[in-house]
């Protein structure tokens, strides 16, 4: 599972990650706690999944100026 923490654009983050695939890696939205969004992923390499999610968010026009955190959640 990975955690994306962002006070804004949460709906867009959920939509982006749940509709994209990066190679064989997919993301499934699980829950929200405060500003943290939790996503299941189909890879064991959570560090790589967090990096892919961060890169995808930063690649969006609204994400390039967004302050957020993308980390593995154990």
C-alpha positions as a Python dict, from the first residue, in 0.01 Angstrom:
ca = {
    (1, 'X'): (0, 0, 0),
    (2, 'X'): (116, 356, -65),
    (3, 'X'): (9, 680, 97),
    (4, 'X'): (-44, 1007, -88),
    (5, 'X'): (-85, 1304, 147),
    (6, 'X'): (-230, 1618, -4),
    (7, 'X'): (-464, 1880, 141),
    (8, 'X'): (-607, 1961, -204),
    (9, 'X'): (-690, 1794, -538),
    (10, 'X'): (-772, 1463, -367),
    (11, 'X'): (-1049, 1372, -612),
    (12, 'X'): (-817, 1432, -906),
    (13, 'X'): (-541, 1222, -746),
    (14, 'X'): (-783, 933, -691),
    (15, 'X'): (-912, 955, -1047),
    (16, 'X'): (-563, 975, -1196),
    (17, 'X'): (-412, 684, -1007),
    (18, 'X'): (-709, 449, -1037),
    (19, 'X'): (-737, 495, -1414),
    (20, 'X'): (-369, 475, -1504),
    (21, 'X'): (-133, 186, -1545),
    (22, 'X'): (243, 221, -1539),
    (23, 'X'): (372, -88, -1709),
    (24, 'X'): (211, -364, -1506),
    (25, 'X'): (158, -153, -1194),
    (26, 'X'): (-197, -55, -1102),
    (27, 'X'): (-342, 142, -811),
    (28, 'X'): (-669, 79, -626),
    (29, 'X'): (-808, 344, -391),
    (30, 'X'): (-877, 205, -42),
    (31, 'X'): (-945, 484, 206),
    (32, 'X'): (-893, 840, 323),
    (33, 'X'): (-775, 943, 669),
    (34, 'X'): (-742, 1320, 710),
    (35, 'X'): (-532, 1440, 419),
    (36, 'X'): (-387, 1093, 353),
    (37, 'X'): (-516, 879, 67),
    (38, 'X'): (-428, 509, 69),
    (39, 'X'): (-387, 298, -243),
    (40, 'X'): (-330, -74, -285),
    (41, 'X'): (-89, -165, -561),
    (42, 'X'): (-19, -493, -733),
    (43, 'X'): (358, -474, -687),
    (44, 'X'): (578, -567, -393),
    (45, 'X'): (813, -276, -471),
    (46, 'X'): (630, -6, -279),
    (47, 'X'): (916, 243, -317),
    (48, 'X'): (886, 219, -695),
    (49, 'X'): (506, 243, -682),
    (50, 'X'): (530, 561, -470),
    (51, 'X'): (777, 710, -720),
    (52, 'X'): (552, 625, -1014),
    (53, 'X'): (251, 783, -842),
    (54, 'X'): (450, 1098, -762),
    (55, 'X'): (574, 1128, -1120),
    (56, 'X'): (222, 1081, -1258),
    (57, 'X'): (78, 1350, -1028),
    (58, 'X'): (362, 1593, -1106),
    (59, 'X'): (298, 1532, -1478),
    (60, 'X'): (-51, 1678, -1456),
    (61, 'X'): (-104, 2054, -1505),
    (62, 'X'): (-272, 2076, -1162),
    (63, 'X'): (-8, 1850, -1003),
    (64, 'X'): (300, 2041, -1111),
    (65, 'X'): (235, 2306, -844),
    (66, 'X'): (80, 2075, -585),
    (67, 'X'): (249, 2021, -250),
    (68, 'X'): (205, 1653, -158),
    (69, 'X'): (386, 1348, -27),
    (70, 'X'): (398, 1001, -183),
    (71, 'X'): (543, 724, 36),
    (72, 'X'): (518, 349, 93),
    (73, 'X'): (282, 256, 376),
    (74, 'X'): (367, -63, 562),
}
